[in-house]
């Protein structure tokens, strides 16, 4: 059985890869990618149903945080029905769900993430006062000052010179390096699966 699954995985991988190089294999590649999208959608649906089941069980058991589970389930089904009836592209759906709920919640989470990052940096400095820790907290503090919205505009020198220099040169270069590493790791993993060295689908 493991050999059979390995043969299927390698054959599918080769067909999808050939679709990028041979025009004759494009139709097979499109069909296989459509199947993958359907399977991914089914997996997401199973995950959502499992999420609803877990939180519904908390409500049935009257757990301490069951009110949050109830809010989650009500919000999930209300958003689903709202978008199903009016369509996701509807202006009311965009204004109420996207701009009224999702974007403000994401902005709040980003604000909490920034505060948590600064707090973690201070605790790191208390435990390990080396050069890299000091550079990290000084850089984070300068970026916070440069990103602050003040009545008179940006903070002189920090908001107009230091923050763009750090974010657009150093941070962007680091992000590109991370993305290159992720791409190389993904390519290596794909080749190992393609050649049958790794078989995650077989439990190994």
C-alpha positions as CSV (number, residue, x, y, z in Angstrom):
1,X,0.0,0.0,0.0
2,X,2.8,2.4,0.8
3,X,4.5,1.7,-2.5
4,X,1.1,2.4,-4.3
5,X,0.7,5.7,-2.5
6,X,4.3,6.6,-3.3
7,X,3.8,5.8,-7.0
8,X,0.7,8.0,-7.1
9,X,2.3,10.9,-5.3
10,X,5.4,10.8,-7.6
11,X,3.3,10.5,-10.8
12,X,1.1,13.4,-9.8
13,X,4.1,15.5,-8.9
14,X,5.8,14.8,-12.2
15,X,2.7,15.6,-14.2
16,X,2.2,18.9,-12.3
17,X,5.9,19.8,-12.8
18,X,5.8,18.9,-16.5
19,X,2.9,21.3,-16.9
20,X,5.3,24.2,-16.4
21,X,7.6,23.0,-19.2
22,X,5.5,21.1,-21.8
23,X,2.3,22.6,-23.3
24,X,1.0,19.0,-23.8
25,X,0.9,18.5,-20.0
26,X,-0.9,21.7,-19.2
27,X,-4.4,20.2,-19.3
28,X,-3.4,17.4,-16.9
29,X,-1.8,19.9,-14.6
30,X,-4.9,22.0,-14.5
31,X,-7.1,19.0,-13.7
32,X,-4.8,17.8,-10.9
33,X,-4.6,21.4,-9.4
34,X,-8.4,21.6,-9.5
35,X,-8.6,18.3,-7.6
36,X,-6.1,19.7,-5.1
37,X,-8.2,22.8,-4.6
38,X,-11.3,20.7,-4.1
39,X,-9.5,18.6,-1.5
40,X,-8.2,21.7,0.3
41,X,-11.7,23.1,0.4
42,X,-13.0,19.8,1.8
43,X,-10.3,19.8,4.4
44,X,-11.1,23.4,5.4
45,X,-14.8,22.5,5.7
46,X,-13.9,19.5,7.9
47,X,-11.8,21.9,10.1
48,X,-14.7,24.4,10.4
49,X,-17.1,21.6,11.4
50,X,-14.6,20.3,14.0
51,X,-14.2,23.9,15.3
52,X,-18.0,24.2,15.7
53,X,-18.2,20.8,17.3
54,X,-15.5,21.6,19.9
55,X,-17.1,25.0,20.8
56,X,-20.6,23.5,20.9
57,X,-19.4,20.9,23.3
58,X,-18.0,23.7,25.5
59,X,-21.5,25.3,25.5
60,X,-23.2,22.0,26.3
61,X,-20.8,21.4,29.2
62,X,-21.3,25.0,30.4
63,X,-17.6,25.6,30.5
64,X,-16.2,28.8,32.1
65,X,-15.4,30.4,28.7
66,X,-18.5,29.0,27.0
67,X,-19.8,32.6,26.3
68,X,-16.9,33.1,23.9
69,X,-17.7,29.9,22.2
70,X,-21.3,31.0,21.7
71,X,-20.2,34.3,20.3
72,X,-17.8,32.5,17.9
73,X,-20.5,30.1,16.6
74,X,-23.1,32.9,16.3
75,X,-20.7,35.1,14.4
76,X,-19.6,32.3,12.2
77,X,-23.1,31.3,11.1
78,X,-24.3,34.9,10.9
79,X,-21.4,35.9,8.6
80,X,-21.9,32.8,6.5
81,X,-25.7,33.5,6.0
82,X,-25.1,37.2,5.5
83,X,-22.5,36.6,2.8
84,X,-24.5,33.7,1.2
85,X,-27.6,35.8,0.8
86,X,-26.0,39.1,-0.3
87,X,-22.8,37.7,-1.9
88,X,-19.3,38.6,-0.6
89,X,-18.9,41.4,-3.2
90,X,-22.0,43.2,-1.9
91,X,-21.3,46.7,-0.6
92,X,-23.1,46.1,2.7
93,X,-21.1,42.9,3.3
94,X,-17.9,44.7,2.5
95,X,-18.8,47.6,4.8
96,X,-20.2,45.6,7.7
97,X,-18.1,42.4,7.8
98,X,-14.8,43.5,6.2
99,X,-14.5,47.2,7.2
100,X,-16.6,47.1,10.3
101,X,-15.3,43.9,12.0
102,X,-12.4,42.1,10.3
103,X,-10.1,45.1,9.6
104,X,-10.6,46.7,13.1
105,X,-10.0,43.3,14.8
106,X,-6.8,42.8,12.7
107,X,-5.6,46.3,13.5
108,X,-6.2,45.7,17.2
109,X,-4.3,42.4,17.1
110,X,-1.4,44.1,15.3
111,X,-1.4,46.8,18.0
112,X,-1.4,44.1,20.8
113,X,1.4,42.3,18.9
114,X,3.5,45.5,18.8
115,X,3.1,46.1,22.6
116,X,3.8,42.4,23.3
117,X,6.9,42.6,21.2
118,X,8.2,45.6,23.0
119,X,7.4,44.0,26.4
120,X,9.2,40.8,25.4
121,X,12.2,42.8,24.3
122,X,12.4,44.5,27.7
123,X,12.2,41.1,29.4
124,X,14.8,39.8,27.1
125,X,17.1,42.7,28.0
126,X,16.6,42.0,31.7
127,X,17.6,38.4,31.3
128,X,20.3,38.7,28.6
129,X,22.0,42.1,28.3
130,X,24.2,41.5,25.2
131,X,24.8,43.6,22.2
132,X,22.1,42.0,20.0
133,X,19.4,42.5,22.7
134,X,20.3,46.1,23.1
135,X,20.3,46.7,19.3
136,X,16.9,44.9,19.0
137,X,15.2,47.0,21.7
138,X,16.7,50.3,20.4
139,X,15.6,49.5,16.9
140,X,12.1,48.5,18.0
141,X,11.8,51.7,20.1
142,X,12.9,53.9,17.2
143,X,10.4,52.2,14.8
144,X,7.6,52.8,17.3
145,X,8.5,56.4,17.6
146,X,8.8,56.8,13.9
147,X,5.4,55.1,13.3
148,X,3.5,57.1,16.0
149,X,0.8,59.4,14.7
150,X,1.3,62.9,16.2
151,X,-0.6,66.1,15.7
152,X,2.3,67.9,14.1
153,X,3.2,64.9,11.8
154,X,6.2,62.5,11.9
155,X,8.9,62.7,14.6
156,X,11.8,64.7,13.1
157,X,14.7,62.6,11.8
158,X,13.3,59.4,13.3
159,X,10.1,59.3,11.3
160,X,11.4,60.8,8.1
161,X,14.9,59.2,7.9
162,X,15.6,56.4,10.4
163,X,12.3,54.5,10.1
164,X,12.2,54.4,6.2
165,X,15.9,53.5,6.2
166,X,15.3,50.5,8.6
167,X,12.0,49.3,7.1
168,X,12.8,49.7,3.4
169,X,16.5,48.6,3.5
170,X,17.3,46.4,6.4
171,X,13.9,44.9,7.2
172,X,13.0,44.4,3.5
173,X,16.4,42.8,2.8
174,X,15.9,40.4,5.8
175,X,12.3,39.5,4.6
176,X,13.6,38.7,1.2
177,X,16.3,36.5,2.7
178,X,13.7,34.7,4.7
179,X,11.5,34.2,1.6
180,X,14.4,32.8,-0.4
181,X,15.1,30.4,2.5
182,X,11.5,29.3,2.6
183,X,11.5,28.8,-1.2
184,X,14.7,26.7,-1.1
185,X,13.3,24.7,1.8
186,X,10.0,24.1,-0.1
187,X,11.8,23.1,-3.2
188,X,14.0,20.7,-1.4
189,X,11.1,19.1,0.4
190,X,9.1,18.9,-2.9
191,X,12.1,17.1,-4.6
192,X,12.5,14.7,-1.7
193,X,8.8,13.8,-1.9
194,X,9.0,13.6,-5.7
195,X,11.9,11.2,-5.5
196,X,10.2,9.1,-2.8
197,X,12.8,9.9,-0.1
198,X,10.2,11.5,2.2
199,X,6.7,9.9,2.4
200,X,4.6,12.0,4.7
201,X,1.4,10.6,3.1
202,X,2.4,7.1,4.2
203,X,2.9,8.0,7.9
204,X,6.8,8.1,7.7
